[in-house]
Amino acid sequence: MLAEHYTRVGPILTTTVETVRFEPPHSVYFRLVRGPVPLVLERFELHEAGGGTTLEYTGRLGTDLWGLGRWWGARVGARWEAAVQGSLDAVQAEAERASRLRSQR
């Protein structure tokens, strides 16, 4: 699957295109095809734990162009981490809401 999204980094609006690969029932992988840096790899893994489920996230961002690339990567990385954290927070809130509804029934 191919996914495209836009991210604002300061005054610049960047376009990101990623491949998305699902390995049911527990893994989702993302790989950058086109974006503001040359390399992004992400993995989301679900694990059974104590009658529930945990979500493990790992990600790697790579840059080029030496010092300039490190500077740009730090800016892109900060936005990337904030976006991932926002998504994880939303997933957690929805999972907790669904759990409360189930326990009320």
C-alpha positions in Angstrom: 0.0 0.0 0.0 1.2 3.5 -0.7 0.3 6.5 1.5 0.9 10.2 1.0 0.7 13.0 3.6 1.9 16.6 4.1 3.8 18.0 7.1 4.7 21.6 7.8 8.3 22.1 8.9 8.6 25.8 9.7 7.6 27.7 6.6 8.0 24.6 4.3 5.2 22.2 3.5 6.8 18.8 2.8 5.2 15.9 0.9 5.9 12.4 2.3 5.1 9.2 0.4 5.5 5.9 2.2 4.9 2.3 1.6 2.8 0.6 4.3 3.1 -3.2 4.8 0.8 -5.1 7.1 1.7 -8.5 8.6 -1.4 -9.6 10.5 -2.1 -10.0 13.2 0.7 -8.0 14.9 2.9 -5.8 12.7 2.7 -2.7 10.5 5.8 -1.4 8.7 6.4 2.0 7.0 9.2 2.9 4.6 9.8 6.3 3.1 9.7 6.5 -0.7 9.8 10.3 -1.0 10.1 12.9 1.7 12.0 15.6 3.5 14.9 13.2 4.4 16.4 10.3 2.6 15.5 7.5 5.1 12.7 6.8 7.4 11.8 3.3 8.6 9.1 2.6 11.2 7.6 -0.5 12.8 4.5 -0.9 15.0 4.3 -4.3 16.8 1.4 -5.5 19.0 2.2 -8.0 21.8 0.0 -9.8 24.2 0.7 -8.9 27.8 -1.1 -9.8 31.0 -4.6 -10.2 29.5 -4.1 -7.0 27.4 -2.1 -5.7 24.5 1.0 -3.5 24.3 2.1 -1.5 21.3 5.8 -1.2 20.6 7.1 1.5 18.2 10.5 1.8 16.7 11.6 4.3 14.1 14.8 5.3 12.3 15.5 8.6 10.5 18.6 9.1 8.3 20.0 12.2 6.7 22.7 13.2 4.3 24.6 16.5 3.5 26.7 16.4 6.7 26.0 19.3 9.2 23.2 20.7 7.1 21.5 17.3 6.9 21.8 16.8 10.7 20.3 20.3 11.2 17.4 19.5 8.9 17.0 16.0 10.3 16.6 17.5 13.8 13.8 19.7 12.7 12.0 17.0 10.6 12.6 14.5 13.4 11.0 16.7 16.0 7.8 17.1 13.9 7.9 13.3 13.1 8.1 12.4 16.8 5.3 14.8 17.7 3.1 13.3 14.9 3.8 9.7 16.0 3.2 10.6 19.7 -0.1 12.3 18.8 -1.2 9.2 16.9 -0.2 6.9 19.7 -2.1 9.1 22.2 -5.2 9.0 20.1 -5.0 5.2 19.7 -4.5 4.8 23.5 -7.5 7.1 24.3 -9.7 5.2 21.9 -8.6 1.8 23.3 -9.3 3.0 26.8 -12.7 4.3 25.8 -13.6 1.1 24.1 -12.5 -0.9 27.1 -14.7 1.2 29.4 -17.7 0.7 27.2 -17.1 -3.1 27.2 -16.8 -3.2 30.9 -20.1 -1.2 31.3 -22.0 -3.8 29.4 
